[in-house]
Amino acid sequence: MAIRFQYNKTSLNNLGKQLKMRQKALPTLQSKESALRLEVRKAKDYSARLVADLEAALKKYDYLAALWNEFDPGLISITDVELETVKVAGVKTPSLKGITYEILPFNAFVKPAWFADGVAILKELSRLGIESEVYLEKSRILEFQRKKTTQKVNLYEKVQIPGYKEAIRKIKRYMEDEENLSKASSKIVKGRHAAEEEEEEL
């Protein structure tokens, strides 16, 4: 990215302001990047733990496999998954607030005794699955924002800040050269005037 500038004081001042702004913002961006990196890892780990818990729970209830044929799948259904927005390191992410289930009434005297347990098991399994998906989405959003922040850090650190410093150095050198030339030419002019005055006096 080439930084456009002119060889004058206005351009020098503008570049100085831009440089200061980026130097001031860089530490904040760097700390945001490391915070996001940590939060991405946490969200991925928690999602993986929930998936492992779900698999463990499914294995735990393997012994009921034959009984599930008797279970009425229409007995329980999810009517709503309530999410809320939570800010993590300045990024809006989803968080599971609650799951609303609709449980159809059933006659405990007619249906097998374990039906009530079956409903509780299905609630737990669905909660683990849904929460795992929410955390997976959370980690995806955080990872996307982390990548954007890393790009901005790299842009500031490796391109813009060195570019502004170089442009400022060039302008200052140019202005110093101009000043030295101006002084030298005024000395020459003064020298000529003095020589002319001496000639006139003679």
KALINGI-V582930 format. One record per residue. N is the residue number from 1. PSI is psi in whole degrees, 0 to 359 (999 if undefined). Layout:
N/PSI  N/PSI
This chain:
1/112  2/132  3/124  4/136  5/165  6/157  7/70  8/172  9/323  10/313  11/320  12/315  13/317  14/316  15/322  16/317  17/315  18/318  19/312  20/318  21/316  22/322  23/327  24/322  25/334  26/311  27/323  28/315  29/320  30/319  31/326  32/319  33/315  34/326  35/317  36/320  37/315  38/315  39/324  40/313  41/316  42/312  43/317  44/317  45/317  46/320  47/316  48/321  49/319  50/320  51/317  52/319  53/320  54/314  55/320  56/319  57/320  58/319  59/320  60/324  61/16  62/325  63/342  64/0  65/315  66/328  67/333  68/338  69/330  70/338  71/138  72/110  73/338  74/358  75/326  76/136  77/155  78/124  79/333  80/141  81/114  82/121  83/152  84/159  85/127  86/133  87/126  88/117  89/39  90/8  91/133  92/124  93/156  94/151  95/139  96/120  97/320  98/161  99/130  100/126  101/149  102/119  103/118  104/142  105/143  106/153  107/111  108/339  109/331  110/315  111/158  112/153  113/333  114/358  115/320  116/319  117/322  118/319  119/315  120/320  121/314  122/323  123/312  124/316  125/317  126/323  127/315  128/316  129/314  130/316  131/323  132/317  133/319  134/316  135/328  136/318  137/320  138/314  139/326  140/314  141/314  142/321  143/319  144/314  145/324  146/317  147/317  148/318  149/319  150/318  151/318  152/319  153/312  154/320  155/312  156/310  157/315  158/341  159/296  160/309  161/310  162/325  163/315  164/319  165/316  166/317  167/317  168/317  169/317  170/315  171/315  172/316  173/317  174/314  175/323  176/316  177/316  178/316  179/316  180/319  181/318  182/316  183/315  184/315  185/324  186/326  187/318  188/315  189/316  190/318  191/317  192/314  193/317  194/318  195/318  196/319  197/320  198/319  199/319  200/322  201/327  202/999
